[in-house]
Amino acid sequence: MSKRRRSRNRAPRPKQGLLTQPFKQPVNQWSPFEILNPDQLETIHNASLDILENTGIDFLDSEALSIWEKAGAKVDHKAEHVWIDRGLLMETIHKAPNQFTWRARNPEKNIVVGGNHLVFGPNGGMVYASDLDRGRRPGVLADFKNFLKLTQVCPHIHFGPWEQVTAHDVPVSLRHLVRLNAGIHLTDKVVSEVAHGRIMTQDNLNMAKILFGDGIEEQPDPVMGDVVNVNSPLRYDDRMLGGLITYARANQVVIVTPFILAGAMSPVTMAAALAQQNAEALAGVALTQLVRPGAPVVYGGFTTNTDLKSGSPAFGTPEGAWALFVGGQLARYYNLPYRGSGGLSNANAEDAQAAYESMWNMWPCVLAHTNMMMHSVGWMEGGLTASFEKFVIDAENLAMFAKFLEGFPIDKDNLALDMIDEVGPGGHHFGTPHTQARYRDIFYQSELADRSPFGTWQESGAQTTAQRANDTWKAWLKAYEQPPLDPAISEALNAYVEKRSQELEGKDLYQ
């Protein structure tokens, strides 16, 4: 039997590292990195207002058109098109809160969205699941549940249920019910579920009421929400508008996110792409406030360049980093929370490309003072695949960001001038009282990295990072413990899902 085979069958590593760390939301104490000067930012702002006033934007929903018309915007109902005056826009978006608390069923896992607070969200919307044992395949409910369990045990992921991977073995019309029910049972973190149309979104609200009690619409802090994507360029379709209006009216979270590929959905230059992103995002933010002033809303950006050789999205690029930085500046300009995306990559394997492309998104997110870093883990193949191994690799980076953002103290005890004097030139500090008192937890301890010498690494099986991550996610699943849930709530949720499944099976939920 080869050394590699022996190492692959060995017992998982002891539980340490990430799983021993507490659930804690990072706070970014440093000044945001800004790449535009005030005049450049103002130029982008005014260009966006010109787009909304002169070109306008489609809203393919009769209720949305009526809301805009009542507010005073110019509306063409036949063309389903709206032109938004800059005065109306600015007056409206200023009603949005700059910060809010998103409640979880476990109050210790509530999160703050806005200000200097940072939230890490899991992978979402992937079609395929992948691991080293079974390779790439269409996702199923079992994969979705395993991602939920990994999300629950990882302390540096702050969301619970999201569509981490598509459950192809569940009928399309029932997936939102099955996903949310599984997410509530298997996690106790913040709940997110699709804002797709009015029927699905209302089901999500009804299940949230079972979990949190009636009256969530009148509570100051939301318990549910999701992303509303713009059908760029310059169009909100009826599915997204139904979700936006339903969630905003119920005082739940709407994360407005244009998806722009420069050269495809916008002109090829990044200045044009960002002006268009800003116009699209502000239009959605304004609509939430027309529906319900003060409703929680997040300014989102998902802008990068197109790979002009293939026509595909390009992730982990300098242009994508520019977009993340400018998106953060624009959100602060309007005093809104900001959503970016973290571990994005076009890589087809858990390799160096996956690592460097992901970090070219994660670092700009952190430095730009992103409040919600979505897709923080597991993202592969341009968003088509959720990888169990990359989930762990990315989670290690989240843990290191959390450590980095804590900073380090500078005081008499930490300067340790007495130890420097005592050891003097040519000595070492391994045995000093200062080191001995701190060595267990002074530095971040990686659960995944192998820092052993080459010979030791080779003798132990020469595992790659992906192979070690394969061992790790399996160990995490073994460590998973289902959080307790009131049996009466569990029974009521199951009954609701069963009833609605009978009513919705086989139906088109977007009619």
C-alpha positions as CSV (number, residue, x, y, z in Angstrom):
1,M,0.0,0.0,0.0
2,S,1.4,3.4,-0.9
3,K,2.1,6.2,1.5
4,R,-0.5,8.3,-0.2
5,R,-3.1,5.5,0.4
6,R,-2.2,5.2,4.0
7,S,-2.5,8.9,4.6
8,R,-5.9,9.0,2.9
9,N,-7.3,6.3,5.3
10,R,-5.8,7.7,8.5
11,A,-8.0,9.0,11.3
12,P,-9.1,12.7,10.9
13,R,-7.0,15.3,12.7
14,P,-8.0,16.2,16.3
15,K,-10.7,18.8,16.6
16,Q,-8.9,22.1,16.8
17,G,-8.5,25.3,14.9
18,L,-11.7,26.8,13.6
19,L,-14.2,24.6,15.5
20,T,-12.8,25.7,18.8
21,Q,-13.3,29.3,18.0
22,P,-16.4,31.2,19.2
23,F,-19.1,32.6,16.9
24,K,-18.2,36.2,16.7
25,Q,-18.9,38.9,14.1
26,P,-15.7,40.8,13.0
27,V,-15.5,44.6,13.3
28,N,-13.3,46.4,10.8
29,Q,-11.6,49.0,13.0
30,W,-9.4,50.5,10.2
31,S,-10.2,53.2,7.7
32,P,-11.7,51.9,4.4
33,F,-9.4,51.8,1.4
34,E,-10.7,54.3,-1.2
35,I,-9.5,54.4,-4.7
36,L,-11.6,57.3,-6.0
37,N,-11.0,60.9,-5.0
38,P,-14.1,63.0,-4.1
39,D,-14.4,64.5,-7.5
40,Q,-14.3,61.1,-9.2
41,L,-16.9,59.7,-6.9
42,E,-19.2,62.7,-7.5
43,T,-18.7,62.1,-11.3
44,I,-19.9,58.5,-10.9
45,H,-22.8,59.6,-8.8
46,N,-24.0,62.2,-11.3
47,A,-23.5,59.8,-14.2
48,S,-25.8,57.4,-12.4
49,L,-28.5,60.0,-11.9
50,D,-28.3,61.0,-15.6
51,I,-28.9,57.3,-16.5
52,L,-32.0,57.2,-14.3
53,E,-33.4,60.5,-15.5
54,N,-32.6,60.3,-19.2
55,T,-32.4,56.6,-20.1
56,G,-34.6,55.2,-17.4
57,I,-35.0,51.6,-16.2
58,D,-37.5,48.8,-16.8
59,F,-39.8,47.6,-14.0
60,L,-41.7,44.6,-15.3
61,D,-44.4,44.5,-12.7
62,S,-47.6,46.5,-12.6
63,E,-47.6,47.1,-8.9
64,A,-44.0,48.5,-9.0
65,L,-45.0,50.8,-11.9
66,S,-48.0,52.1,-9.9
67,I,-45.8,52.7,-6.8
68,W,-43.4,54.8,-8.9
69,E,-46.1,56.7,-10.6
70,K,-47.7,57.5,-7.3
71,A,-44.3,58.8,-6.0
72,G,-44.1,61.2,-8.9
73,A,-41.8,59.4,-11.4
74,K,-42.5,59.4,-15.1
75,V,-43.9,56.0,-16.0
76,D,-44.7,54.4,-19.4
77,H,-47.0,51.5,-18.4
78,K,-47.1,50.0,-21.8
79,A,-43.3,49.8,-22.1
80,E,-43.0,49.1,-18.4
81,H,-40.4,51.8,-18.1
82,V,-39.7,54.4,-15.5
83,W,-37.6,57.6,-15.5
84,I,-36.6,58.7,-12.0
85,D,-35.9,62.3,-11.1
86,R,-32.8,62.8,-9.1
87,G,-34.5,64.8,-6.4
88,L,-37.1,62.0,-5.9
89,L,-34.4,59.4,-5.9
90,M,-32.2,61.1,-3.3
91,E,-35.1,62.0,-1.0
92,T,-36.3,58.4,-1.1
93,I,-33.0,56.5,-0.5
94,H,-32.2,58.7,2.5
95,K,-35.1,57.0,4.3
96,A,-33.2,53.7,4.4
97,P,-31.4,52.7,7.6
98,N,-27.7,52.8,7.6
99,Q,-27.5,49.8,10.0
100,F,-29.8,47.1,11.4
101,T,-29.7,43.9,13.4
102,W,-30.7,40.7,11.6
103,R,-32.1,38.3,14.2
104,A,-31.3,34.6,14.3
105,R,-33.4,32.0,16.2
106,N,-30.4,31.8,18.5
107,P,-30.1,35.4,19.8
108,E,-26.3,34.8,20.4
109,K,-26.0,34.6,16.6
110,N,-27.8,37.8,15.7
111,I,-25.7,39.9,13.3
112,V,-25.4,43.6,12.7
113,V,-25.4,44.8,9.1
114,G,-23.8,48.2,8.5
115,G,-21.3,50.5,10.0
116,N,-17.9,48.8,10.6
117,H,-19.5,45.3,11.0
118,L,-18.6,42.5,8.7
119,V,-20.7,39.4,7.9
120,F,-19.4,36.3,6.1
121,G,-22.1,34.4,4.1
122,P,-21.8,30.9,2.6
123,N,-21.8,29.8,-1.0
124,G,-25.2,30.2,-2.8
125,G,-27.0,29.4,-6.0
126,M,-24.6,26.6,-7.3
127,V,-25.9,23.9,-9.6
128,Y,-23.3,21.3,-9.0
129,A,-21.7,19.9,-5.9
130,S,-18.1,18.6,-5.9
131,D,-15.7,16.7,-3.6
132,L,-12.6,14.6,-4.2
133,D,-14.5,11.3,-3.5
134,R,-17.3,11.6,-6.0
135,G,-16.3,14.4,-8.2
136,R,-18.6,17.0,-9.8
137,R,-22.3,16.1,-10.0
138,P,-25.7,17.8,-9.9
139,G,-26.5,18.8,-6.3
140,V,-29.1,16.9,-4.3
141,L,-30.8,17.5,-1.0
142,A,-28.2,15.5,0.9
143,D,-25.5,17.8,-0.4
144,F,-27.5,20.8,0.6
145,K,-28.0,19.5,4.1
146,N,-24.3,18.7,4.4
147,F,-23.4,22.3,3.4
148,L,-25.9,23.5,6.1
149,K,-24.2,21.3,8.7
150,L,-20.8,22.7,7.7
151,T,-22.2,26.2,7.9
152,Q,-23.5,25.5,11.3
153,V,-20.3,24.2,12.8
154,C,-18.0,26.9,11.2
155,P,-18.0,29.8,13.6
156,H,-16.8,32.3,11.0
157,I,-19.9,31.9,8.7
158,H,-22.7,34.0,10.0
159,F,-25.6,32.9,7.9
160,G,-27.4,29.6,8.1
161,P,-29.8,28.6,5.3
162,W,-29.2,29.9,1.8
163,E,-29.4,27.9,-1.4
164,Q,-25.8,26.6,-1.0
165,V,-26.4,24.1,-3.8
166,T,-29.5,23.2,-5.9
167,A,-31.4,20.2,-4.6
168,H,-32.2,18.6,-8.0
169,D,-34.1,15.7,-6.4
170,V,-36.7,18.0,-5.0
171,P,-39.5,19.4,-7.4
172,V,-38.8,23.0,-8.4
173,S,-42.1,24.3,-7.0
174,L,-41.3,22.8,-3.5
175,R,-37.6,23.6,-3.2
176,H,-38.0,26.8,-1.2
177,L,-40.1,25.0,1.4
178,V,-37.8,22.1,1.7
179,R,-34.7,24.3,1.8
180,L,-36.0,26.7,4.5
181,N,-37.4,23.9,6.6
182,A,-34.1,22.0,6.5
183,G,-32.2,25.3,7.2
184,I,-34.3,26.1,10.3
185,H,-33.9,22.6,11.7
186,L,-30.2,22.1,11.0
187,T,-28.9,25.6,11.9
188,D,-29.6,28.3,14.4
189,K,-28.0,31.2,12.5
190,V,-29.6,34.0,10.5
191,V,-32.1,32.8,8.0
192,S,-32.1,33.7,4.3
193,E,-34.3,32.4,1.6
194,V,-35.1,33.4,-2.0
195,A,-36.9,36.6,-2.9
196,H,-38.4,35.0,-6.0
197,G,-41.9,36.3,-6.8
198,R,-44.7,36.8,-4.3
199,I,-45.7,33.2,-3.6
200,M,-42.3,31.8,-2.5
201,T,-41.5,35.0,-0.6
202,Q,-44.8,34.9,1.3
203,D,-44.2,31.2,2.2
204,N,-40.9,32.2,3.6
205,L,-42.5,34.9,5.7
206,N,-45.2,32.5,6.9
207,M,-42.5,30.0,8.0
208,A,-40.6,32.8,9.7
209,K,-43.7,33.7,11.7
210,I,-44.0,30.1,12.9
211,L,-40.4,30.3,14.1
212,F,-40.3,33.9,15.5
213,G,-44.0,34.5,16.1
214,D,-46.7,36.6,14.4
215,G,-46.0,40.3,14.1
216,I,-42.5,40.1,12.5
217,E,-43.6,42.9,10.2
218,E,-44.0,45.3,13.1
219,Q,-40.7,44.3,14.8
220,P,-37.8,46.8,14.4
221,D,-35.3,44.0,13.6
222,P,-35.8,41.7,10.6
223,V,-35.6,37.9,10.6
224,M,-35.7,37.0,6.9
225,G,-34.4,38.4,3.6
226,D,-32.4,37.7,0.5
227,V,-30.8,39.0,-2.6
228,V,-32.8,40.8,-5.3
229,N,-30.8,40.6,-8.5
230,V,-31.1,43.2,-11.3
231,N,-31.6,41.7,-14.7
232,S,-28.8,44.0,-16.0
233,P,-28.8,46.1,-18.1
234,L,-31.4,48.4,-16.6
235,R,-34.2,45.9,-15.9
236,Y,-36.0,44.5,-12.9
237,D,-38.1,41.5,-13.9
238,D,-41.4,40.5,-12.3
239,R,-39.8,37.7,-10.3
240,M,-37.4,39.9,-8.5
241,L,-39.9,42.7,-8.1
242,G,-42.4,40.4,-6.5
243,G,-39.8,39.4,-3.9
244,L,-38.6,42.9,-3.3
245,I,-42.0,44.3,-2.7
246,T,-43.1,41.4,-0.5
247,Y,-40.0,41.5,1.7
248,A,-39.9,45.3,1.9
249,R,-43.6,45.6,2.8
250,A,-43.0,43.1,5.7
251,N,-39.9,45.1,6.9
252,Q,-37.5,42.3,5.9
253,V,-34.1,42.5,4.3
254,V,-33.7,43.2,0.6
255,I,-30.1,43.0,-0.7
256,V,-30.3,44.8,-4.1
257,T,-27.5,43.5,-6.4
258,P,-26.9,44.3,-10.0
259,F,-24.9,41.6,-11.8
260,I,-22.8,43.4,-14.4
261,L,-20.1,42.0,-16.6
262,A,-18.2,44.9,-18.3
263,G,-18.3,44.4,-22.0
264,A,-21.5,42.3,-21.9
265,M,-24.2,43.9,-19.6
266,S,-22.5,47.3,-19.7
267,P,-20.0,49.2,-21.8
268,V,-16.6,47.6,-21.6
269,T,-15.0,50.4,-19.4
270,M,-15.2,50.0,-15.7
271,A,-16.3,53.6,-15.2
272,A,-19.4,52.9,-17.3
273,A,-20.0,49.6,-15.6
274,L,-19.9,51.2,-12.1
275,A,-22.1,54.1,-13.1
276,Q,-24.7,51.6,-14.4
277,Q,-24.3,49.4,-11.3
278,N,-24.9,52.5,-9.1
279,A,-28.0,53.5,-11.1
280,E,-29.5,50.0,-11.0
281,A,-28.8,49.6,-7.3
282,L,-30.2,53.0,-6.3
283,A,-33.4,52.4,-8.2
284,G,-34.0,49.2,-6.3
285,V,-33.1,50.8,-2.9
286,A,-35.5,53.6,-3.6
287,L,-38.3,51.2,-4.5
288,T,-37.9,49.5,-1.1
289,Q,-38.3,52.8,0.6
290,L,-41.4,53.7,-1.5
291,V,-42.9,50.4,-0.4
292,R,-42.1,51.0,3.2
293,P,-39.9,53.9,4.5
294,G,-37.2,52.6,6.8
295,A,-37.3,49.0,5.5
296,P,-33.9,47.3,5.8
297,V,-32.0,47.3,2.5
298,V,-28.4,46.7,1.4
299,Y,-26.6,48.3,-1.5
300,G,-25.1,45.3,-3.4
301,G,-22.5,45.1,-6.1
302,F,-21.5,42.1,-8.3
303,T,-19.6,43.8,-11.0
304,T,-16.5,42.4,-12.8
305,N,-15.2,42.2,-16.3
306,T,-16.0,39.8,-19.1
307,D,-13.3,37.4,-20.4
308,L,-13.5,38.7,-23.9
309,K,-11.8,35.6,-25.3
310,S,-14.7,33.4,-24.1
311,G,-17.5,35.7,-23.2
312,S,-17.6,34.2,-19.6
313,P,-17.4,36.1,-16.3
314,A,-13.9,36.7,-15.1
315,F,-13.4,36.5,-11.3
316,G,-10.5,37.4,-9.2
317,T,-9.3,40.2,-11.5
318,P,-7.9,43.7,-10.9
319,E,-11.1,45.1,-12.6
320,G,-13.3,43.1,-10.2
321,A,-11.2,44.5,-7.3
322,W,-11.8,48.1,-8.5
323,A,-15.5,47.4,-8.6
324,L,-15.5,46.1,-5.0
325,F,-13.6,49.2,-3.7
326,V,-15.8,51.7,-5.6
327,G,-19.0,49.9,-4.6
328,G,-18.0,50.4,-1.0
329,Q,-17.3,54.0,-1.5
330,L,-20.6,54.5,-3.2
331,A,-22.5,52.7,-0.5
332,R,-20.9,55.0,2.2
333,Y,-21.7,58.0,0.0
334,Y,-25.4,57.1,0.4
335,N,-25.0,55.9,4.0
336,L,-26.1,52.4,3.1
337,P,-24.8,49.0,4.2
338,Y,-22.7,47.3,1.4
339,R,-22.8,43.8,0.1
340,G,-19.8,42.3,-1.9
341,S,-18.7,38.8,-2.7
342,G,-15.7,37.0,-1.4
343,G,-14.4,33.6,-2.6
344,L,-15.2,33.9,-6.3
345,S,-13.1,31.9,-8.8
346,N,-13.3,30.5,-12.3
347,A,-11.1,27.6,-11.3
348,N,-12.2,24.1,-12.0
349,A,-10.2,22.5,-9.2
350,E,-9.1,23.4,-5.7
351,D,-5.7,24.6,-7.0
352,A,-3.5,27.7,-7.0
353,Q,-5.9,29.5,-9.4
354,A,-8.8,29.0,-7.0
355,A,-6.7,30.3,-4.2
356,Y,-5.4,33.5,-5.8
357,E,-8.6,34.4,-7.6
358,S,-10.5,34.0,-4.3
359,M,-8.1,36.2,-2.4
360,W,-8.3,38.9,-5.1
361,N,-12.0,39.1,-4.1
362,M,-11.6,38.6,-0.3
363,W,-9.0,41.2,0.3
364,P,-10.8,44.0,-1.6
365,C,-14.0,43.1,0.2
366,V,-12.3,43.5,3.6
367,L,-10.4,46.6,2.7
368,A,-13.4,48.2,1.1
369,H,-15.4,47.8,4.4
370,T,-17.9,45.5,2.9
371,N,-20.6,44.7,5.5
372,M,-21.9,41.5,3.9
373,M,-19.3,39.3,2.1
374,M,-21.5,36.7,0.4
375,H,-20.2,33.6,-1.4
376,S,-17.4,33.6,1.1
377,V,-16.8,29.8,0.8
378,G,-17.0,27.0,-1.7
379,W,-17.4,28.9,-4.9
380,M,-15.9,27.2,-8.0
381,E,-16.2,27.2,-11.8
382,G,-17.6,30.7,-12.0
383,G,-20.4,29.9,-9.6
384,L,-21.6,26.7,-11.1
385,T,-20.1,24.4,-8.5
386,A,-19.9,24.3,-4.7
387,S,-16.9,22.4,-3.6
388,F,-16.7,20.8,-0.1
389,E,-12.9,21.0,-0.1
390,K,-12.9,24.7,-1.1
391,F,-15.5,25.4,1.6
392,V,-12.9,24.4,4.2
393,I,-10.0,26.2,2.4
394,D,-12.0,29.4,2.2
395,A,-13.3,29.1,5.8
396,E,-9.6,29.0,6.9
397,N,-9.2,32.3,5.2
398,L,-12.3,33.7,7.0
399,A,-10.8,32.7,10.3
400,M,-7.5,34.4,9.5
401,F,-9.4,37.6,8.5
402,A,-11.2,37.5,11.8
403,K,-7.9,37.3,13.6
404,F,-6.3,40.0,11.4
405,L,-9.2,42.4,12.1
406,E,-8.7,42.1,15.9
407,G,-5.4,43.9,15.6
408,F,-2.8,43.6,18.3
409,P,-2.3,45.6,21.5
410,I,0.7,47.9,22.0
411,D,1.4,48.5,25.7
412,K,4.1,47.8,28.3
413,D,3.1,44.2,28.8
414,N,3.1,43.4,25.0
415,L,6.3,45.4,24.3
416,A,8.1,43.2,26.8
417,L,11.2,45.4,27.0
418,D,12.2,43.5,30.2
419,M,12.4,40.3,28.2
420,I,14.3,41.9,25.4
421,D,16.8,43.2,28.0
422,E,17.0,39.9,29.8
423,V,17.7,37.7,26.8
424,G,19.9,40.3,25.1
425,P,21.9,39.7,21.9
426,G,22.2,36.2,20.5
427,G,19.7,34.5,22.8
428,H,16.2,33.1,22.2
429,H,12.8,33.6,23.7
430,F,11.3,30.1,23.6
431,G,11.7,29.6,27.4
432,T,11.1,33.0,28.8
433,P,8.1,33.5,31.2
434,H,6.6,35.9,28.6
435,T,6.5,33.3,25.9
436,Q,5.5,30.4,28.2
437,A,2.5,32.3,29.5
438,R,1.2,33.0,25.9
439,Y,2.4,30.3,23.6
440,R,-0.8,28.3,23.5
441,D,-3.0,31.0,21.9
442,I,-0.8,34.0,21.0
443,F,-0.7,33.1,17.3
444,Y,-3.4,31.9,14.9
445,Q,-3.2,28.1,14.7
446,S,-4.1,26.8,11.3
447,E,-6.3,23.7,11.1
448,L,-5.5,23.1,7.4
449,A,-2.0,24.3,6.6
450,D,0.9,21.8,6.7
451,R,4.1,23.6,7.9
452,S,6.2,20.6,8.4
453,P,9.6,20.1,6.7
454,F,9.5,18.5,3.3
455,G,10.8,15.1,4.5
456,T,8.2,14.9,7.3
457,W,5.4,15.9,4.9
458,Q,6.5,13.3,2.3
459,E,6.8,10.6,4.9
460,S,3.3,11.3,6.2
461,G,1.7,10.9,2.8
462,A,2.5,14.1,0.9
463,Q,-1.1,15.3,1.1
464,T,-2.1,18.4,-0.9
465,T,-4.2,21.2,0.7
466,A,-7.3,19.8,-1.1
467,Q,-6.7,16.3,0.3
468,R,-6.3,17.7,3.8
469,A,-9.5,19.7,3.3
470,N,-11.2,16.5,2.3
471,D,-10.3,15.0,5.7
472,T,-11.3,18.2,7.4
473,W,-14.9,18.6,6.1
474,K,-15.6,15.0,6.9
475,A,-14.4,15.6,10.5
476,W,-16.5,18.7,10.7
477,L,-19.6,16.7,9.7
478,K,-18.8,14.2,12.4
479,A,-18.5,17.1,14.9
480,Y,-21.9,18.6,13.9
481,E,-24.6,18.7,16.5
482,Q,-28.1,19.7,15.6
483,P,-29.2,22.8,17.5
484,P,-32.3,22.3,19.6
485,L,-35.6,23.5,18.4
486,D,-38.9,23.7,20.2
487,P,-40.8,20.5,19.3
488,A,-44.1,22.5,18.8
489,I,-42.3,24.8,16.3
490,S,-40.8,21.9,14.5
491,E,-44.1,20.2,14.2
492,A,-45.8,23.3,13.0
493,L,-43.1,23.9,10.3
494,N,-43.3,20.3,9.1
495,A,-47.1,20.6,8.9
496,Y,-46.9,23.9,6.9
497,V,-44.4,22.4,4.5
498,E,-46.6,19.3,4.0
499,K,-49.7,21.3,3.4
500,R,-48.1,23.8,1.0
501,S,-46.3,21.0,-0.8
502,Q,-49.6,19.4,-1.7
503,E,-51.0,22.8,-2.8
504,L,-47.9,23.9,-4.9
505,E,-46.6,20.6,-6.4
506,G,-46.3,21.0,-10.2
507,K,-47.4,24.6,-10.3
508,D,-45.7,27.6,-11.9
509,L,-45.0,29.9,-9.0
510,Y,-44.3,32.9,-11.3
511,Q,-47.7,33.3,-13.0
